[in-house]
Amino acid sequence: MAPDSPLPEEIDVLIAGAGNAACCAALSAREAGLSVLVCERAPEEQSGGNSRYTAGAMRMVYNSVDDLKQLMPDLTEDECANTDFGSYSSEAFFDDMARITQYRCDPTLTDLLVENSFPTLSWMRGKGVRFMPMYARQAFKIDGKFRFWGGLTVEAYGGGPGLVQQLHHALDREQIRLAYDCRVLSVNVTSEGVSSVDVAYKGRPQTIRTRSIVLACGGFESNRMWRTRYLGPGWELAKVRGTRYNTGDGIRIGLDAGAASAGHWSGCHAVGWDANAPEFGDLKVGDGYQKHSYPFGIMVNANGERFVDEGADFRNYTYAKYGREILAQPGQFAWQVFDQQVTHLLRDEYRIREVSKVQANTLPELAARLEGVNPDVFLDTVREFNSAVQQDVPFDPTVRDARGTTGLSLNKTHWANPLTEPPFVAYQITCGITFTFGGLKIDDKARVIDESDQPIPGLHAAGEMVGGLFYFNYPGGTGLTSGAVFGRIAGRSAAESLSG
């Protein structure tokens, strides 16, 4: 079917969105033999939602390297022999979700996420999605052997762009129509449930008859007004890491249809992001604007002072909340500072051409180059920090090494090293928002729940727009896994709603 051919007047299941969650929903619904239409608001060259801007990391349960081989059958014997992949139990995953969200995550949804994580990735593998170990981002070589850390091991081949490409190819193989520049506007609901959906296809309005829809078109992170209204003052100043098209359409559509809201509406996933990054994500750079090696250095604000415990935990468990802390600093920026003891540990994103970087052979020279920073206070901060480091404790980047500081008003808990080895380097960052935590209430079948705590027949949701999973913070790699898990559940449930 030609990509610009007219849309059907009637379809079994309509999917709003074309990212990871939406594609998984479409493929799942297609397994029931139903006709499926995927409506993507963005043009083809910007399609795929936030999924396309990610590194493709997916957190999942695995008990041994044998489980990993099921997902990555091309793992070689040498790779297995030279790598400590460890394991990540369902108990550890559930505990991480509970701990990171301050025990507010919905237990039913969290249990579904955890227990379906590995089976869902195995199912995606069967749909043609390839996976590989995250050597570059989640492993360090210690004593000649790679060691993974932080419960995160697997990424989609080709990162986020590769994941979206493979899922879109899967749609083609299953003969699922993907309509670009097709914005879902509203869902029409009668006493019996969903009856039709209003869309704008290439600017032309159309109503499509359907009794089942899956909303999977992201949060409201690209909507300045909603960010300021729900996240609070100053959030209109944040940069958006991903797509400009996630303005809350699906959430608004669900609420207009009578859905109940759920989750942490004043919370979001926000990280340290290059200060000179554009307002919205740039697919040529992808997630290279992020700066996530801060546990191995210090972060200072315009006053020249540290403002977070850079080593509170593995970056997987702190990076998504530190963007908020950076946004709250004077001028909404900070500098990450490192010396040559740790620069070999910095992730690849620190080496991109677009990076905001300064370098100097002495700390006073560096202080003069930190734009917007009080140099005298900065030098005092470094001096006090250096004196406070517990240098008798061994440094190990793959474990919580307890090499911290003592006697400071804000101590660093792990991975503390005095800044003594020139040349010194610093990177200027601001806040980059990834996605918002508030959304629609769903049940264990990914059915959207109304304010009377009843499912709205034919209405389902998945992905970032589901509320109730994340509060205050976020374990790295959980978003894509959540999208895939609940997308698959939503597609299956959408099919079941038509046979019920």
C-alpha positions in Angstrom: 0.0 0.0 0.0 1.4 3.4 -1.0 2.3 5.5 2.1 0.1 8.4 1.0 -2.9 6.3 0.0 -6.2 7.1 1.8 -6.8 5.8 5.3 -9.3 3.0 5.8 -12.8 4.1 6.9 -12.8 1.2 9.4 -10.1 -0.7 11.2 -10.1 -3.4 14.0 -7.4 -1.8 16.1 -5.9 1.7 15.8 -2.6 2.6 17.5 -1.7 6.2 18.3 2.1 6.6 18.1 4.9 4.8 16.3 7.6 4.3 18.9 8.6 1.2 20.9 5.3 0.9 22.9 3.1 1.6 19.9 4.9 -0.9 17.6 4.8 -3.6 20.3 1.0 -3.0 20.7 0.5 -3.2 16.9 2.5 -6.4 16.5 0.7 -8.0 19.5 -2.8 -7.1 18.2 -1.8 -8.4 14.7 -1.1 -11.8 16.2 -4.8 -12.2 16.7 -5.3 -11.8 12.9 -6.9 -8.3 13.2 -6.5 -5.4 10.9 -4.2 -2.8 12.5 -3.5 0.9 11.7 -0.6 2.8 13.2 -1.1 6.6 13.3 2.2 8.6 13.7 1.8 12.3 14.2 5.4 13.1 13.1 6.7 13.0 9.5 8.6 9.9 8.5 12.0 11.4 9.0 11.2 12.3 12.6 9.0 9.3 13.4 9.5 6.9 16.3 8.8 9.1 19.3 11.3 9.3 22.1 12.3 5.7 21.5 14.4 6.9 18.5 16.4 9.3 20.7 17.4 6.7 23.3 20.5 4.5 23.6 18.2 1.5 23.3 18.9 0.2 26.8 16.4 -2.2 28.3 16.4 -3.4 31.9 15.2 -7.0 32.4 15.4 -10.0 34.6 18.1 -12.6 33.8 19.6 -15.3 35.9 22.7 -16.2 34.0 24.6 -15.8 30.8 22.4 -18.6 29.4 19.4 -16.3 29.5 21.4 -13.6 27.7 22.4 -16.1 25.0 18.7 -16.6 24.2 18.4 -12.9 23.4 21.9 -12.6 21.9 22.7 -16.0 20.3 25.8 -14.4 18.5 27.6 -13.9 21.8 31.0 -15.6 21.3 32.7 -17.9 23.7 35.5 -15.4 24.1 33.0 -12.7 25.1 31.4 -14.9 27.7 34.8 -16.0 29.1 36.1 -12.4 29.3 32.9 -10.8 30.7 31.3 -10.9 34.1 27.6 -10.4 33.1 26.4 -11.2 36.6 22.7 -11.6 37.1 19.6 -9.5 37.8 16.8 -11.2 39.7 13.1 -10.3 39.7 13.5 -9.5 43.4 16.4 -7.1 42.6 14.4 -5.4 39.8 11.3 -5.1 42.0 13.4 -3.8 44.9 15.1 -1.2 42.7 11.7 0.0 41.4 10.4 0.3 45.0 13.5 2.0 46.4 14.0 4.5 43.6 10.3 5.6 43.6 10.3 5.9 47.4 7.9 2.9 47.5 5.1 4.6 45.6 5.2 2.6 42.3 2.0 0.7 41.7 2.7 -2.8 42.9 0.5 -4.5 40.3 2.0 -2.7 37.3 5.5 -3.1 38.7 5.0 -6.8 39.1 3.8 -7.0 35.5 6.8 -5.0 34.4 9.3 -7.2 36.2 7.9 -10.6 35.5 7.3 -9.8 31.8 10.6 -8.1 31.1 12.6 -11.1 29.9 9.6 -12.9 28.1 8.8 -9.6 26.3 12.4 -9.1 25.0 12.4 -12.7 23.9 9.1 -12.0 22.0 10.7 -8.9 20.4 13.6 -11.1 19.4 11.1 -13.3 17.6 9.8 -10.2 15.8 13.2 -9.4 14.4 14.7 -7.1 17.1 18.3 -7.8 17.7 20.1 -7.1 21.1 23.7 -6.7 22.1 25.6 -6.2 25.4 26.0 -2.6 26.6 29.8 -2.8 26.8 30.4 0.9 26.0 28.0 2.3 28.6 27.6 -0.3 31.3 30.8 -2.2 31.7 34.3 -1.4 32.8 37.4 -3.6 32.3 38.8 -4.6 35.7 41.8 -7.0 35.8 41.5 -7.8 32.2 37.8 -8.7 32.4 34.7 -6.7 31.6 32.3 -6.3 34.5 28.8 -5.1 34.2 27.2 -3.0 36.9 23.9 -1.4 37.9 21.6 -4.1 36.7 21.6 -3.0 33.1 23.2 -5.2 30.5 21.3 -5.2 27.2 20.6 -2.7 24.5 18.8 -2.9 21.1 21.2 -3.3 18.2 21.8 0.2 16.7 20.5 1.9 19.9 17.2 3.8 19.8 17.3 4.4 16.0 18.1 0.8 15.4 15.2 -0.3 17.7 12.7 1.8 15.9 13.9 0.8 12.4 13.7 -2.9 13.4 10.2 -2.5 14.8 9.0 -0.6 11.7 10.4 -3.4 9.5 8.4 -5.8 11.6 5.3 -3.8 10.9 6.0 -4.1 7.2 6.5 -7.8 7.4 3.2 -8.1 9.3 1.5 -5.9 6.7 0.5 -3.3 9.3 -0.1 0.1 7.8 2.0 2.9 9.3 0.5 6.3 8.4 2.9 9.3 8.9 1.7 12.8 9.5 -1.4 11.4 11.0 -2.4 13.0 14.3 -5.0 11.4 16.5 -7.3 14.1 17.7 -10.0 12.5 19.8 -11.7 9.2 20.7 -15.5 9.0 20.4 -17.0 6.9 23.3 -20.6 5.8 23.6 -22.2 3.9 26.5 -20.8 0.7 24.9 -17.3 2.0 24.6 -15.1 3.3 21.8 -16.9 3.8 18.5 -14.6 5.8 16.3 -11.5 8.0 16.3 -11.0 11.4 14.8 -7.6 12.0 13.1 -5.9 14.6 10.9 -4.1 12.9 8.1 -1.7 15.2 6.3 -3.9 18.1 7.6 -7.2 16.6 6.4 -9.7 15.5 9.0 -11.2 12.0 9.0 -13.2 9.8 11.2 -12.2 6.1 11.4 -14.6 3.6 12.8 -13.0 1.3 15.3 -14.0 -0.3 18.6 -10.4 -0.6 19.9 -7.6 1.9 20.2 -4.2 1.9 22.0 -2.9 5.3 23.0 0.9 5.1 23.0 2.1 8.5 22.0 4.2 9.7 24.9 4.0 12.2 27.7 3.7 16.0 27.8 7.4 16.9 28.1 7.3 18.9 24.8 4.4 21.0 26.0 5.8 24.1 27.7 2.5 25.2 29.2 1.8 21.8 30.7 5.3 21.5 32.0 5.0 24.8 33.8 1.5 24.0 35.0 2.2 20.5 36.4 6.0 20.3 37.0 6.2 23.9 38.3 7.8 27.3 37.6 11.0 27.2 35.6 10.3 24.0 33.7 9.5 26.0 30.6 13.3 26.7 30.5 14.3 23.0 30.3 15.5 21.5 27.0 13.7 18.5 25.6 15.9 15.5 25.0 13.6 13.9 22.5 10.8 14.5 20.0 9.0 17.8 19.7 5.7 15.9 19.1 5.1 14.6 22.6 2.8 17.3 23.8 0.4 15.2 25.7 -2.1 14.4 23.0 -2.8 10.9 24.2 -3.2 11.9 27.8 -5.6 14.7 26.8 -7.6 12.4 24.6 -7.9 9.8 27.4 -8.9 12.4 30.0 -11.5 13.9 27.6 -12.9 10.3 27.2 -13.4 10.1 30.9 -10.1 8.4 32.0 -8.8 8.8 35.5 -5.4 10.4 35.9 -2.6 8.5 37.8 1.0 8.9 38.9 3.4 11.7 39.7 2.1 14.6 37.7 4.7 17.0 39.1 7.5 14.5 38.5 9.6 13.7 35.4 12.7 12.0 34.1 15.3 14.8 33.6 19.0 14.6 33.2 22.2 16.6 32.8 22.2 17.7 29.2 24.7 19.8 27.3 24.2 23.5 27.9 24.4 24.3 24.2 22.1 21.6 23.0 19.1 22.7 20.8 15.6 23.2 22.3 14.5 19.7 21.1 16.3 16.5 20.4 18.6 16.3 17.3 18.6 12.9 15.7 22.0 13.5 14.2 23.4 13.6 17.8 20.8 11.5 19.5 21.5 11.0 23.2 25.1 12.3 22.8 24.2 15.5 24.6 23.7 13.6 27.8 26.6 13.7 30.3 26.3 10.8 32.7 29.8 10.2 34.1 29.4 12.7 36.9 29.9 10.0 39.6 33.6 10.1 38.9 34.0 13.9 39.3 32.3 16.8 41.0 29.4 19.1 39.9 29.4 22.8 40.8 26.9 25.6 40.2 27.3 29.3 39.4 28.2 30.0 43.0 31.1 27.6 42.6 29.6 25.1 45.1 28.7 21.4 44.9 24.9 20.8 45.2 24.4 17.1 44.9 26.1 13.9 46.1 27.6 12.9 42.8 28.4 9.4 44.1 25.1 8.7 45.9 24.5 5.6 43.8 25.3 4.2 40.3 24.4 6.7 37.7 21.5 4.4 36.6 19.7 5.3 39.8 20.5 9.0 40.1 20.8 10.5 36.6 17.0 10.8 36.0 16.5 13.0 39.1 19.6 15.2 38.9 18.2 17.2 36.0 15.7 18.7 38.3 18.5 19.6 40.7 20.4 21.3 37.9 17.4 23.3 36.8 17.0 24.6 40.3 20.5 26.1 40.3 21.2 29.8 39.6 21.1 30.2 35.8 19.8 26.7 35.3 23.3 25.3 34.6 26.2 23.4 36.2 29.7 22.3 35.4 31.0 18.7 35.7 34.7 18.7 36.5 37.2 15.8 36.1 41.0 15.2 36.2 43.1 12.7 34.3 42.7 10.0 36.9 39.2 9.3 35.6 38.9 10.7 32.1 39.4 7.2 30.6 36.1 6.3 32.3 34.1 9.0 30.7 31.4 7.8 28.4 31.5 8.3 24.6 29.1 11.3 24.8 32.0 13.4 26.3 33.8 13.1 23.0 31.2 14.4 20.5 32.0 17.4 18.4 29.1 19.4 19.9 30.3 19.1 23.5 30.6 22.2 25.7 34.1 21.6 27.1 36.9 23.6 28.7 40.4 22.4 29.7 43.3 23.8 31.7 46.6 22.7 33.1 45.9 24.3 36.5 42.9 24.6 38.7 43.1 28.5 38.7 43.2 28.5 34.9 40.2 26.2 34.8 38.3 28.4 37.3 38.8 31.3 35.0 37.3 29.3 32.1 34.2 28.1 33.8 31.7 30.6 32.4 29.3 32.0 34.9 31.1 30.4 38.0 32.5 32.3 41.0 36.2 31.3 40.6 37.3 31.9 44.2 34.5 29.8 45.7 35.1 27.1 43.1 38.8 26.9 44.1 37.8 26.7 47.8 35.3 24.0 47.0 37.9 21.9 45.2 40.5 22.5 48.0 38.0 21.3 50.7 36.9 18.4 48.6 40.4 17.2 47.9 41.3 17.2 51.6 38.1 15.3 52.5 38.6 12.3 50.2 39.2 8.9 52.0 42.1 7.9 49.9 42.8 4.8 51.9 39.6 3.2 50.5 40.2 1.5 47.1 38.5 3.1 44.0 36.4 0.7 42.0 33.9 2.0 39.4 32.0 -1.3 39.1 30.8 -1.4 42.7 29.6 1.0 45.4 33.1 1.3 46.7 32.5 3.6 49.7 35.4 5.7 48.7 33.8 8.9 49.9 34.5 12.2 51.7 34.3 13.1 55.3 33.7 16.4 57.1 31.9 18.2 54.3 28.5 19.8 54.6 27.7 17.7 51.5 29.7 14.5 51.3 30.3 12.4 48.3 29.4 8.7 49.1 31.3 6.7 46.5 34.0 7.1 43.8 35.6 10.2 45.3 39.0 11.1 43.9 40.9 14.3 44.6 41.2 16.6 41.6 45.0 16.6 41.3 46.1 15.3 38.0 46.1 17.8 35.1 45.0 18.6 32.6 41.6 19.3 34.2 38.5 19.2 32.1 34.9 20.5 32.6 31.7 20.2 30.8 28.8 22.7 31.0 25.3 21.2 31.4 21.7 22.2 31.9 18.5 20.3 32.4 17.2 18.0 29.7 13.7 16.5 30.2 13.1 13.0 28.9 9.5 12.2 29.8 6.9 13.1 32.3 5.7 10.6 35.0 2.0 11.6 35.3 -0.5 10.0 32.9 -3.6 7.8 32.6 -4.7 5.1 35.0 -4.6 1.5 33.5 -5.3 -2.0 34.9 -3.4 -5.2 34.5 -4.7 -5.6 30.9 -3.6 -2.1 30.0 -7.2 -1.0 29.8 -7.7 2.7 30.6 -9.7 3.1 33.8 -12.3 5.8 34.3 -13.0 7.9 37.4 -15.4 5.3 38.7 -12.6 2.8 38.6 -14.1 0.9 35.7 -12.4 0.1 32.3 -13.5 2.1 29.3 -14.3 -0.5 26.8 -12.0 -0.5 23.8 -9.6 2.1 25.3 -6.0 1.0 26.2 -2.7 2.8 26.9 1.0 2.0 27.0 4.4 3.7 27.2 5.3 7.0 28.8 1.7 8.1 29.1 0.9 5.4 31.7 0.8 6.9 35.2 1.8 5.0 38.4 5.1 3.4 37.6 7.6 6.2 38.3 7.8 8.7 41.2 10.6 11.1 41.9 13.2 9.0 40.1 13.7 6.2 37.6 15.9 3.1 37.2 17.9 3.4 33.9 16.6 1.3 31.0 13.1 0.8 32.5 11.2 3.1 30.1 11.7 1.0 26.9 11.1 -2.2 28.8 7.9 -0.7 30.2 6.8 0.4 26.8 7.4 -3.0 25.3 5.8 -4.9 28.2 2.6 -2.8 28.4 2.5 -2.3 24.6 2.4 -6.0 24.1 -0.3 -6.4 26.9 -2.3 -3.5 25.4 -2.3 -5.0 21.9 -3.4 -8.4 23.2 -6.1 -6.8 25.3 -7.3 -4.6 22.4 -7.8 -7.8 20.4 -9.6 -9.5 23.3 -11.9 -6.6 23.6 -13.2 -7.2 20.1 -13.9 -10.9 20.8 -15.6 -10.3 24.1 
